[in-house]
Amino acid sequence: MDIPTTKVQEHLRRFKPADESKLGFGHYFSNHMFLLDYKEGSGWHNPRIVPYGPLGLEPAAVVLHYAQEVFEGLKAYRWSGGRIALFRARDNLRRMTASCARVCIPPYPEDLVHEGMKKLIALDRDWVPSSPATLYIRPTIIATESFVGVRPSSEYLLFIITGPVGAYYPEGFNPTKIYVEEKYARAAAGGTGGAKTSCNYANSLLAFKEAHDAGYTQVLWLDACDRKTVEEVGTSNMFFVIGDEVITAPLGGTILPGVTRDSALKLCEHWGIKAAERRITIDEVLAAQKDGSLQEAFGAGTAAVISPVGQFAYRGQEYKVGDGKTGPISRRLYDEIVGIQYGDRPDPFNWVVKIA
C-alpha cells in the first residue's frame, strides 16, 4: 500500500528523553504523523506521513465550534528482543468507526489507516521506549470545513500522532482513592457516552478537578437519571469483585466499550472466573463493603491497563475496599494483559500484531 513519506529534516529531528522513568504521560511527541483527508464527493484520499507539526485550520472550522471529532488511544510495545508490537489495534479502529457513526463522520478506510499506523511507528521506532514505558498512539478525526452552522461538515482530517509515555497515575499499580460523584453526570441515555468524542471529556473536567483538589485520584461516575447506578471511573471502565463474581456495567450507550474492559472479561472467561455485565448500584457496593463481600475494585483502560481501587468516598464518608491493597484478580489481570502486550506470555486470542 503506497503511503508517501516525507521525513523530518535532520537538523529538526527531536529525540525522546534519555531517562524513560520520567516520561510522565502525554508530554512528548515523535517526529512524524500520518494524515488522511476527506472531501464530500471525493471520499477519503491523500494518505501521507509527514513531519510532526501544526495543523492548518480555518477559524470557522466546524470542529472548533461544534466539537465534531472522534479519537482513539492505543499503544505500541518494545519487546525484550527489540521487536515492536501493537495490541488489539483493529479493535480500536473498529471502535473509532462506531464513534464516527454517532457524530455523523463518514466511515474511513480501516485497512489503510491500520497500514499507515504501522508504517508511522516503524519510521519512528527509536521513539518506542522499553518496558514498562510504552508508545502512546492517538488517531483523531476532526471536522475541517470552514462553516458556522449546525450540520455535519463536508470535510475532515484524520491524523495519527504518537509519543512515549510512562505511568498514567502517579500511584503506578498501587491502589488509588476515588470520589463518588453525585453533582455532575458524565453521560445520559441517548447521548454520546458510548462514543469516544471530545465533548464527553470536556464535560468531565470540572468533576475531576474538584475530586483531585480534594485528594482523590479519579471520579466514579453514577448514572445521569437518579445517581444510583455505577457507570465509569474517570476515563476507564469500572469493575467490582463481590464474593466470587467480577462485575462491570453493561454496554448500553452511556458506557464506552473499552478494549481493556473486553480483554479483562475474555480472560476471566478463559480462566473460569465468574464475570457478569450487569447493572450495579452504589447501594449494592456499599452493602457489599459493609458485609465484607466487596473483595476488590479496579478500573480498566488503555492508559493504566488495570488500576486497583483501595478506597472510595461517598457522601462525606470513606470506605475501604477489601484490605485496601491490590487484590489477586486485579494483579492477575494486570500481569496477564501486560505480559501479552510485551510478548512475555502466550497470546491465546491473537491480540498482538508485530510490526517492526
C-alpha positions as CSV (number, residue, x, y, z in Angstrom):
1,M,0.0,0.0,0.0
2,D,1.6,3.2,-1.2
3,I,1.8,5.9,1.5
4,P,4.1,8.7,0.5
5,T,6.5,9.7,3.3
6,T,8.3,13.0,3.9
7,K,11.0,12.6,6.6
8,V,11.8,15.3,9.1
9,Q,14.9,17.2,8.2
10,E,17.9,16.0,10.2
11,H,18.6,19.4,11.9
12,L,14.9,19.5,13.1
13,R,14.9,15.9,14.4
14,R,13.9,15.5,18.0
15,F,14.8,12.7,20.4
16,K,12.9,11.1,23.2
17,P,14.1,11.9,26.7
18,A,17.0,9.7,27.8
19,D,15.5,9.0,31.3
20,E,12.4,7.0,30.4
21,S,11.4,6.8,34.1
22,K,10.5,10.5,33.9
23,L,8.3,10.5,30.8
24,G,5.0,11.1,32.5
25,F,2.0,10.9,30.2
26,G,1.3,12.9,27.1
27,H,4.2,15.4,27.2
28,Y,6.4,14.2,24.3
29,F,5.6,13.5,20.7
30,S,7.5,11.7,18.0
31,N,9.0,13.1,14.8
32,H,6.2,12.2,12.3
33,M,2.5,11.9,11.9
34,F,0.1,10.2,9.5
35,L,-2.6,12.3,7.7
36,L,-5.6,11.4,5.5
37,D,-8.1,13.9,4.0
38,Y,-11.8,13.6,3.3
39,K,-13.9,15.8,1.0
40,E,-17.5,15.2,0.1
41,G,-17.6,13.9,-3.5
42,S,-14.0,12.7,-3.3
43,G,-14.1,10.5,-0.3
44,W,-11.0,9.7,1.8
45,H,-7.8,10.4,-0.1
46,N,-4.2,11.7,0.0
47,P,-2.7,9.4,2.7
48,R,0.7,10.6,3.8
49,I,3.3,10.6,6.5
50,V,4.9,14.0,7.2
51,P,7.0,15.6,10.0
52,Y,5.1,16.3,13.2
53,G,3.9,19.9,13.2
54,P,0.9,22.3,13.5
55,L,-2.3,21.7,11.6
56,G,-3.7,24.5,9.4
57,L,-7.3,25.2,10.4
58,E,-9.7,28.0,9.4
59,P,-11.0,29.9,12.5
60,A,-14.5,28.8,11.3
61,A,-13.6,25.1,11.2
62,V,-16.6,23.0,12.3
63,V,-14.6,21.1,15.0
64,L,-13.8,24.4,16.8
65,H,-17.4,25.4,17.1
66,Y,-19.5,22.2,17.3
67,A,-16.9,19.6,18.5
68,Q,-17.5,17.2,15.6
69,E,-14.5,15.0,16.4
70,V,-13.6,11.5,17.5
71,F,-10.3,9.9,18.7
72,E,-8.8,6.7,20.0
73,G,-6.0,5.7,22.3
74,L,-3.8,2.6,22.0
75,K,-0.1,1.7,22.5
76,A,2.9,0.1,20.9
77,Y,5.3,-2.1,22.9
78,R,9.0,-2.8,22.7
79,W,9.7,-6.5,23.4
80,S,12.8,-7.7,25.1
81,G,14.3,-8.8,21.8
82,G,13.7,-5.3,20.3
83,R,10.6,-6.2,18.2
84,I,7.7,-3.7,18.3
85,A,4.1,-4.8,18.6
86,L,0.6,-3.4,18.7
87,F,-2.2,-4.7,21.0
88,R,-5.7,-5.0,19.6
89,A,-5.3,-2.1,17.2
90,R,-8.0,-3.4,14.9
91,D,-10.5,-3.2,17.8
92,N,-9.6,0.4,18.5
93,L,-10.1,1.3,14.8
94,R,-13.5,-0.5,14.8
95,R,-14.5,1.4,17.9
96,M,-13.5,4.7,16.2
97,T,-15.7,3.8,13.2
98,A,-18.6,3.3,15.6
99,S,-17.8,6.7,17.2
100,C,-17.8,8.3,13.7
101,A,-21.3,7.0,13.1
102,R,-22.6,8.6,16.3
103,V,-21.3,12.1,15.3
104,C,-22.0,11.9,11.5
105,I,-18.4,11.5,10.4
106,P,-18.2,9.3,7.2
107,P,-16.7,5.8,7.8
108,Y,-13.0,5.8,7.0
109,P,-10.8,3.0,5.4
110,E,-9.7,1.0,8.4
111,D,-7.2,-1.1,6.4
112,L,-5.4,2.0,5.0
113,V,-5.3,3.6,8.5
114,H,-4.0,0.4,10.1
115,E,-1.3,0.2,7.5
116,G,-0.4,3.9,7.9
117,M,-0.2,3.5,11.7
118,K,2.2,0.6,11.3
119,K,4.4,2.5,8.9
120,L,4.4,5.6,11.1
121,I,5.5,3.6,14.1
122,A,8.2,1.7,12.1
123,L,9.5,5.1,10.9
124,D,9.7,6.4,14.5
125,R,10.7,3.1,16.0
126,D,13.5,4.8,18.1
127,W,10.7,6.6,20.0
128,V,9.3,3.3,21.3
129,P,10.6,3.1,24.9
130,S,11.5,0.0,26.8
131,S,9.2,-1.7,29.4
132,P,7.4,-0.5,31.5
133,A,7.1,2.6,29.3
134,T,5.2,2.4,26.0
135,L,4.5,4.4,22.8
136,Y,1.0,6.0,23.0
137,I,-0.8,6.3,19.7
138,R,-3.6,8.9,19.2
139,P,-5.7,8.6,16.0
140,T,-8.1,11.5,15.6
141,I,-10.6,12.7,13.1
142,I,-11.7,16.4,13.1
143,A,-14.3,18.3,11.0
144,T,-12.3,20.9,9.0
145,E,-14.9,22.6,6.7
146,S,-15.0,26.4,7.2
147,F,-18.6,26.9,8.1
148,V,-20.6,28.3,11.1
149,G,-23.8,26.4,11.3
150,V,-25.2,23.3,13.0
151,R,-24.8,20.5,10.4
152,P,-22.2,17.8,9.7
153,S,-19.1,19.0,8.0
154,S,-18.3,18.1,4.4
155,E,-14.5,18.0,5.0
156,Y,-12.4,16.1,7.6
157,L,-8.9,15.4,8.5
158,L,-7.7,12.1,10.1
159,F,-4.4,12.2,11.8
160,I,-2.3,9.9,13.9
161,I,0.4,11.2,16.4
162,T,2.5,9.1,18.7
163,G,4.6,9.7,21.8
164,P,6.4,7.8,24.6
165,V,4.6,7.6,27.9
166,G,5.2,6.3,31.4
167,A,2.7,5.6,34.2
168,Y,-0.7,7.3,33.8
169,Y,-1.3,7.6,37.6
170,P,1.5,8.7,40.0
171,E,0.5,5.8,42.2
172,G,1.5,3.4,39.4
173,F,-0.1,0.0,40.1
174,N,-0.8,0.8,43.7
175,P,-4.4,1.3,44.9
176,T,-6.0,4.6,44.3
177,K,-8.6,6.7,46.1
178,I,-11.7,7.6,44.1
179,Y,-14.6,10.0,44.7
180,V,-18.2,9.0,44.0
181,E,-19.7,11.9,42.1
182,E,-23.3,12.9,42.6
183,K,-23.4,16.5,41.5
184,Y,-22.3,16.1,37.9
185,A,-23.1,13.5,35.3
186,R,-20.9,12.1,32.6
187,A,-23.5,10.8,30.1
188,A,-27.2,10.3,29.7
189,A,-29.2,7.6,27.8
190,G,-29.4,8.6,24.2
191,G,-26.3,10.8,24.4
192,T,-22.7,10.3,23.3
193,G,-21.4,8.4,26.3
194,G,-20.7,5.3,24.2
195,A,-18.6,7.2,21.6
196,K,-15.0,8.4,22.1
197,T,-15.6,12.1,21.3
198,S,-14.2,15.2,22.8
199,C,-17.4,16.7,24.3
200,N,-17.6,13.7,26.8
201,Y,-14.1,14.6,28.2
202,A,-14.7,18.4,28.4
203,N,-17.8,17.6,30.4
204,S,-15.8,15.6,32.9
205,L,-13.1,18.1,33.7
206,L,-14.8,20.1,36.5
207,A,-15.7,17.0,38.5
208,F,-12.2,15.6,38.1
209,K,-10.6,18.9,39.2
210,E,-12.8,19.1,42.3
211,A,-12.1,15.5,43.2
212,H,-8.3,15.9,42.6
213,D,-8.3,19.1,44.7
214,A,-9.9,17.1,47.5
215,G,-7.2,14.4,47.3
216,Y,-8.7,11.8,45.1
217,T,-7.2,10.2,42.0
218,Q,-10.4,9.8,40.0
219,V,-14.2,10.2,39.8
220,L,-16.6,7.3,40.0
221,W,-19.5,8.3,37.7
222,L,-23.1,7.4,38.5
223,D,-26.0,7.4,36.0
224,A,-27.5,10.8,35.0
225,C,-31.0,9.8,36.0
226,D,-31.1,9.0,39.7
227,R,-27.3,9.0,40.5
228,K,-27.5,5.4,41.8
229,T,-26.2,3.1,39.0
230,V,-22.4,2.8,38.7
231,E,-21.0,3.6,35.3
232,E,-17.4,4.5,34.6
233,V,-14.4,5.6,36.7
234,G,-12.6,8.6,35.2
235,T,-11.9,7.6,31.6
236,S,-11.9,3.9,32.4
237,N,-14.4,1.1,32.8
238,M,-15.2,0.1,36.4
239,F,-15.1,-3.4,37.8
240,F,-16.0,-4.8,41.2
241,V,-15.3,-8.2,42.7
242,I,-18.1,-9.1,45.1
243,G,-18.0,-12.6,46.5
244,D,-16.8,-14.8,43.7
245,E,-18.2,-12.6,40.9
246,V,-16.5,-10.0,38.8
247,I,-19.0,-7.3,37.8
248,T,-18.9,-4.4,35.3
249,A,-21.6,-2.2,33.9
250,P,-23.3,-3.4,30.7
251,L,-22.8,-1.5,27.4
252,G,-25.9,0.4,26.6
253,G,-25.0,3.8,25.1
254,T,-23.6,5.5,28.2
255,I,-20.6,3.2,28.7
256,L,-17.6,3.3,26.4
257,P,-16.9,-0.2,25.0
258,G,-13.3,-0.4,26.3
259,V,-10.8,-2.7,24.7
260,T,-9.1,-3.4,28.0
261,R,-12.6,-4.0,29.5
262,D,-13.2,-6.6,26.8
263,S,-9.8,-8.1,27.4
264,A,-10.5,-8.5,31.1
265,L,-13.9,-10.1,30.5
266,K,-12.4,-12.5,28.0
267,L,-9.5,-13.5,30.3
268,C,-11.9,-14.1,33.2
269,E,-14.0,-16.4,31.0
270,H,-10.8,-18.1,29.8
271,W,-9.8,-18.7,33.4
272,G,-13.2,-19.9,34.6
273,I,-13.8,-16.9,36.8
274,K,-17.4,-15.8,37.0
275,A,-17.9,-12.5,35.3
276,A,-21.1,-10.5,34.7
277,E,-22.0,-7.4,32.7
278,R,-24.9,-6.2,34.7
279,R,-26.3,-3.1,36.4
280,I,-24.8,-2.5,39.8
281,T,-25.8,0.4,42.1
282,I,-23.7,2.3,44.6
283,D,-26.1,0.9,47.3
284,E,-25.1,-2.6,46.4
285,V,-21.4,-1.7,46.6
286,L,-21.9,-0.1,50.0
287,A,-23.8,-3.2,51.2
288,A,-21.0,-5.5,50.0
289,Q,-18.4,-3.3,51.7
290,K,-20.4,-3.4,54.9
291,D,-20.8,-7.2,54.9
292,G,-17.2,-7.9,53.8
293,S,-18.1,-9.4,50.4
294,L,-16.6,-6.5,48.4
295,Q,-13.2,-8.1,47.7
296,E,-11.8,-5.7,45.0
297,A,-12.5,-2.8,42.8
298,F,-10.5,-1.6,39.8
299,G,-10.6,0.5,36.6
300,A,-9.7,-0.9,33.2
301,G,-8.4,1.2,30.4
302,T,-5.6,1.7,27.8
303,A,-3.6,4.2,29.8
304,A,-3.2,2.4,33.1
305,V,-4.3,-1.1,32.0
306,I,-5.7,-2.2,35.4
307,S,-5.9,0.4,38.2
308,P,-6.8,-1.1,41.6
309,V,-9.0,1.0,43.9
310,G,-8.2,0.8,47.6
311,Q,-10.7,3.3,49.0
312,F,-13.7,5.4,47.8
313,A,-15.6,8.4,49.3
314,Y,-19.3,8.7,49.2
315,R,-21.4,11.4,50.8
316,G,-18.7,12.5,53.1
317,Q,-17.6,9.1,54.3
318,E,-14.7,7.0,53.2
319,Y,-14.9,3.2,52.6
320,K,-12.1,0.7,52.3
321,V,-12.2,-1.9,49.5
322,G,-11.2,-5.3,50.9
323,D,-8.0,-4.8,52.9
324,G,-7.1,-1.6,50.9
325,K,-4.4,-3.4,48.9
326,T,-4.2,-4.7,45.4
327,G,-6.4,-7.8,45.1
328,P,-5.4,-11.1,43.4
329,I,-7.8,-10.7,40.4
330,S,-6.6,-7.2,39.7
331,R,-3.0,-8.4,39.9
332,R,-3.6,-11.4,37.8
333,L,-5.4,-9.4,35.0
334,Y,-2.7,-6.7,35.0
335,D,0.2,-9.2,34.8
336,E,-1.5,-11.2,32.1
337,I,-2.5,-8.3,29.9
338,V,0.9,-6.6,30.2
339,G,2.6,-10.0,29.7
340,I,0.7,-10.5,26.4
341,Q,1.4,-6.9,25.3
342,Y,5.2,-7.3,25.8
343,G,5.3,-10.8,24.3
344,D,6.2,-12.4,27.6
345,R,3.1,-14.6,27.9
346,P,1.1,-16.7,25.4
347,D,-1.5,-14.8,23.3
348,P,-4.4,-17.3,23.0
349,F,-6.7,-14.6,21.4
350,N,-4.2,-13.4,18.7
351,W,-4.4,-9.9,20.1
352,V,-0.9,-8.9,19.2
353,V,0.5,-7.8,15.8
354,K,4.3,-7.5,15.4
355,I,5.1,-4.5,13.2
356,A,8.8,-3.8,13.2
